[in-house]
């Protein structure tokens, strides 16, 4: 039997983690994993020849929330308790009493229940093969000055009160604060890393210049993943999505909290379809601290 040991992983394990993720059909890039290492803590079981045969990552957001993700066990090493051990190691890495959330696969639910997690709600996994923006949204470059997005990118009845612009460097602190209000926890490290990775980003401003909402989009091969996305209401959330999706020619992916009926209807009209409704599980709390302004998760791993 192979000698294996549980240890904390660093970025030198990225190639092995990519191979492990691919073995279960999960698509990640090296850039994805660098973002994860910048904002979280990885553990895994390794063999004598340095293969990574299990993994799990914990993303602490202060002492108010942490997210658990990237829980994988190589098929040939299942049944040995590796998943339980590596997940427990992640739990022990955060301050005692910190609520921990995760988005579970069906196969993972029994493991998490044994570790004290309980289902508190669900999310909707959405995919779109061909984005269909609403006809009333003008996407032409007419009127662009100094690199600014024209007001026409917003429906006319919103353009009088809001401006849609690319996210600028001096917006970052305001975006982090807006995300904290929406999520209920400060995700400073995650957002800074995600901003570096983002292919597109945008903010919606009030007429007085203050930021009302923001959205990020990360490219992974031909797929564009939109999230996190924070907005005052579903209409402005859809305006951000219309900009971030832009003229993208490949697949789009979003993970949204369940129960957002107006957003869901708008996304279906734009070509999205639901591909699953996985459970959100928690330990240390019986509900997520999210409020009604979070319209898309950063990812299933990050929450």
C-alpha positions, 0 to 999 in steps of 0.5 A: 500500500502506498505511503501517503501523508496529509499536509498543507500544499503550496503553489508548487502543487498546482500542476498536480492539483490540475491533474487531480481536478481533471480526473473528476471532470472539473475544469480549472486553469493554473490562474484559477488555482493561483487565485485560490492560493492567494485567498485561501489555504490548501491541504492534501494527501500526497504520495511518496512520489509527490502525487496529490491524491486528495485536496480541499481548500478553505477560504476564510473571510475574517471570523464571520464566514469561511467557504470550503471548496476543491474537495477531491479524492482520487478514485483509486484512493477512495474508501480510506477516509481521505476526504473526511481527513482533509476536510476536517483539516480545513475546518480546523484551520479557521478560528473556532466558531466561524461559520463555514459554507460549502456548495455540495455535490450529491456524492459529498452530502453524506460526508459533510453531514458526518462532519456537522454540515446541514443544508440551508438552501440551494444555488442555481447553476446556469449555462448559456451557449449563445447570449442574446442581449435585449433588443433595447440595449444599445451596444454600439460604440457610438459616443464613446469618449476617453475610453468610457462606456456609452450611457446607451449600454443601460436601458434608457429609463436607467441611464438618467440615474446611473452610469455603467463604467469599467471598474477602475483602480480607485474603485477597489476599496468601494467594491470590497465594502459593497461586497462585504455588505452583500455577503456579510463578510469581508473578502479582501484577499479574494476580490483583489486576486479575482480582480487581477484575474478578471477578463472584464469588470464593471461598476454601476454608479449613482448620479452622484458618483458613488458605486451602486453595484459591480460585477466581474467576469473571468475567462476560462478557455472559451467559457466566461464565468460571471461573478461575483455580482452585486447590485441594488436590484435585479434590473441593474444586475441584468444591466451589468450582466449585459455589459460583462457578457458583451459580444462573448462568443463562447459559453457563459456560466453563472451560479446564483442564489435560489429564489431570485425570480426576476433575475432568473426570468431575465437570464432565461430570456437571454439564453441561460438554462439551469444545469443543476440546483446543488445544496448549500451546506453550513456548519456554525450557522443555520443560514447564509449571511448574504443579503438581497444584493448578491446576484451571483456567487464568485464561484462554488468554491468561493461562495 
